[in-house]
Amino acid sequence: MGKTISIGAQSFEFIRKNDCFFIDKSDLIREWWESQDAVTLITRPRRFGKTLNLDMLNCFFSKEYENGGDLFEGLSIWEDEKYHRLQGRYPVIFLSFANIKDSSFAEARKSLCQIIRILYNEYDFLLDSGLLNENAKQQFQSVSVDMEEYLAVSALNRLSHYLMRYYGRKVIILLDEYDTPLQEAYVYGYWKELVEFIRKLFNATFKTNPYMERAIMTGITRVSKESIFSDLNNLTVITTTSEKYCTQFGFTEEEVFDALDLQGMPEQKEDVKKWYDGFTFGSQKDVYNPWSIINFLEEKEYKPYWANSSSNSLVGLLIRQGNAETKMIVEDLMRGGCLNTELDEEIIFDQLQKKKGAVWSLLLASGYLKVAERNFSPRTKRFTYCMELTNLEVYMMFENMIQDWFSDEDVPYNNFIKALLLNDVEAMNEFMNEIALATFSSFDIAKSTAKSDAPERFYHGFVLGLMVELSNRYEITSNRESGFGRYDILLVPRKQSDLDPVIIEFKVRKPLREASLAETVAAALKQIQDKNYDAALVARGFEKERIRHYGFAFEGKQVLIGEECP
């Protein structure tokens, strides 16, 4: 008979005392302790056991769990008797930033200070310990949600000092989900203010802290060193491509298959692999997301558990506002394609929409992409990575995300596609203008890029997003060479007898050159002819008279579409 599955349990003590389903990851304790790294940052996607593992470390080292060895009996760490002497021997400061999701800097700062205040409340017995003089007591009691910045950024440093004096040992600091407030700061536009505050807090807590024994931080992303870690020269960073701890977060295939056997579901292995396998850490392939596996073991139903477990707002924002190339890469990935690129695993949030390839680094760190292959170039002295969508669950998440973008019942997205398929240019104009009026106000065209072609790239990317729903009928390509130039969008029927091929060219009206949108349409259609964009289609066996040409002319929220047959 299988063990009880406790969905969402993040308390190591609760799971062990109630004999709930648990996969032994206690070798993390040994591996981390013997590394002797001062400050370790471990990045893993959400729902990969980061919180449970930190809670396990807390239960192992914390003085609060002195004589708590029974929690570890039967686990691999307890087989080594020298670790019995470490259990429950250190003061531990354990905190999490997971719930700091505020929409302004002022509120985020208050939330951070509240977490620190609650920590101080847990140790208020220090006030009666006789170790604090009047000045220290005053500072202790001044910790509040509105405390001055010099008190806030040094508060964890001071608490480390107090605990070291009380227990006679330096403290271990465990910080979970360190980057959650930073991601929210980027989305809500207060990145610079929060980074300045966090940098000071981390410097005092992790660098200039002589009372700290060691520390671990976990998060999803490796935020750039220049942002918040510029002073931390004692930081060891473990990312998804690192070998260290590669089996300690997430379930290996052997562990998953053993669990299926234990729970009486051995016949489900092949389908479970198709749905939930695919994560890669270092050279360890076939890693499964714990959240999906635990939920499947409980519900025994195939669903996108992990992909639907929290907001994908940042990923959606970056892809939706990305340029046409970004959308085409996503579409190719959804067709089973592979993205070959170099990677910089440091995430510079304020460059996510500017720095080439930054979005792919974020998607890898977040778990939506996996490294299928890594190659070293002797010429560039760099690695290139072949990345794919992680698994079927992630594919469904992207599919749902794109459908949600165009699901507003008041906006006629589907009607536009129907009009395009019917070659009804009048209806295409009607529906596209309705879409523009209802939708373009929610996009900041100027922010998409600082280049002069920003508006054209924005419209290009938006229309390309509309086309995704045609991917089962057409092969959709963008910005590829044909004839004497590069077309904007090419729709090639997957079955030649079904539909006509389509070439689309975008133009933003330039008032000094064109007196009207109609002239802009004419310029777009002329470019298709002059550059002989038909060449790629003719080479594939399509007759020229079947090829449809559309010119899309834009000016703000106004759209004019014109057609010309070859």
Secondary structure, DSSP 8 states (H G I E B T S, - for coil): ------TT---HHHHHHTT------THHHHHHHHHT-SEEEEE--TTSSHHHHHHHHHHHHBGGGTT-GGGGTTSGGGGSGGGTTTTT-B-EEEEE-TT---SSHHHHHHHHHHHHHHHHHHTGGGGGSS---HHHHHHHHT-STT--HHHHHHHHHHHHHHHHHHHSS-EEEEEE-TTHHHHHHHHHT-HHHHHHHHHHHHIIIIIS-TTEEEEEEEESSEE-HHHH-TT-TTEEEE-TT-STTTTTSSEEHHHHHHHHHHTT-GGGHHHHHHHH--EEETTEEEEE-HHHHHHHHHH-S---TTTTSS--HHHHHHHHTS-HHHHHHHHHHHTT--EEE----EE-GGGTTTSTTHHHHHHHHHTSEEEEEEEEETTTTEEEEEEEE--HHHHHHHHHHHHHHT--TTS-HHHHHHHHHTT-HHHHHHHHHHHHHHHGGGS-GGGG-SSTTHHHHHHHHHHHHHHGGGTTTEEEEES-EETTEE-SEEEEESSTTTS--EEEEEEE--TTT-SSHHHHHHHHHHHHHHTTTTHHHHHTT--GGG-EEEEEEEETTEEEEEEE--
